[in-house]
Amino acid sequence: MTDSRSRRLFGKRLRELRTKRGLSQEQLADLAGLHRNYIGNIERGENGIGLDNIMLLARTLKVKPAVLFDKW
C-alpha cells in the first residue's frame, strides 16, 4: 500500500468516526488541542500523522487507537 493511499484511508476513517460523533473538524480540533486545518489535511490524506497525534485523536474520540485503522 502506498503512503498516500494509507493516508487517505486513515483520513477517511477519521472523518467517519468524527461525523458519527456529530463533531465538526473545528470541534474535534478544539477538543484535541490541534489546529482545524491540520484535521482537514489529515482527513484529505494530505498530511501524515505521528503516533502522538493518533493517540490524542483516539482519546478525544473515545476509541482505542486500533479503531482508527479499522476497515483497511
PyMOL commands that set and color helices and strands:
alter all, ss='L'
color gray80, all
select helices_A, chain A and resi 3-20+25-32+36-43+51-61+65-69
alter helices_A, ss='H'
color red, helices_A
deselect
rebuild
show_as cartoon
